[in-house]
Amino acid sequence: MEGGILMPVSDHMRIEQLEQIASKFRRAIEMVPESSRPVSFEYFPNGSCGDSSLLLGAHFVDLEIAGFEYISGERGCQSEGTWTSHAWLERNGCVIDITADQFSDAPSPVIVADPSPWHYQFERNGAKPSDFRMWNGMGVDFLKPMYSAIKEILEEQSGGMSS
């Protein structure tokens, strides 16, 4: 992405900064009144990984943190009833996952790791743009009000400066 900041994720301080941003973003999602959330957030974090990742991706774009992609993956076997899917953001091996706690074996609710061994168990389905606003015609416009609500909460928490 042109014009964005490509933070060196190998730097420990940068990982901590990304974790702080991701954790604040997750708390803001949790603060949006349930009656104002899209149906995909009804059981947050369960079933909300894809939409949460796309919202966080938009936030990173707004903060000029470049290079993260939306990754989806799956694990298990459908015939055995163990199949599940998941989504997160990733850049050059650095994983940011704000809904990992929907899985009982996740190491923590929010994962920011470079690399994340836990995510290796998912067979990846490919990378896509991390910002829902780039998914024109893909049925994600319903995320706009949720994103506005999250941004408002973040701005209130930071005294008018979102991050």
Long-range contacts (C-beta under 8 A, 24 or more apart in sequence): 1-61, 1-66, 1-67, 3-64, 3-66, 4-61, 4-64, 4-65, 4-66, 4-67, 5-64, 5-65, 5-66, 6-66, 6-67, 7-65, 9-91, 9-92, 9-93, 9-94, 9-114, 10-114, 15-94, 15-112, 15-113, 15-114, 18-65, 18-94, 18-96, 18-112, 19-110, 19-112, 21-59, 21-60, 21-63, 21-65, 21-163, 22-56, 22-96, 22-98, 22-110, 22-112, 23-98, 23-110, 24-154, 24-157, 24-163, 25-55, 25-56, 25-59, 25-98, 25-150, 25-154, 26-52, 26-98, 26-99, 26-109, 26-110, 28-150, 28-153, 28-154, 28-157, 29-55, 29-98, 29-150, 31-153, 32-146, 32-149, 32-150, 32-153, 36-145, 36-146, 36-149, 37-146, 38-142, 38-143, 38-145, 38-146, 41-146, 44-99, 45-98, 45-99, 45-100, 45-101, 45-102, 45-109, 46-99, 46-102, 47-102, 48-99, 48-102, 49-86, 49-87, 49-88, 49-97, 49-99, 49-102, 50-87, 51-132, 51-140, 51-143, 51-146, 52-98, 52-99, 53-87, 53-88, 53-89, 53-97, 53-98, 53-99, 53-130, 54-130, 54-131, 54-132, 54-135, 54-140, 54-143, 55-132, 55-143, 55-146, 55-147, 55-150, 56-89, 56-96, 56-98, 56-130, 57-89, 57-129, 57-130, 57-131, 57-132, 58-130, 58-131, 58-132, 58-133, 58-147, 59-147, 59-150, 59-151, 59-154, 60-89, 60-130, 60-131, 61-130, 61-131, 61-133, 62-151, 62-162, 63-163, 67-91, 67-92, 68-96, 68-130, 69-127, 69-128, 69-129, 69-130, 70-127, 70-128, 70-129, 70-130, 71-124, 71-125, 71-126, 71-127, 72-124, 72-125, 72-126, 72-128, 73-119, 73-122, 73-123, 73-124, 73-125, 74-122, 74-123, 74-125, 75-121, 75-122, 75-123, 86-122, 88-119, 89-130, 90-119, 90-127, 95-119
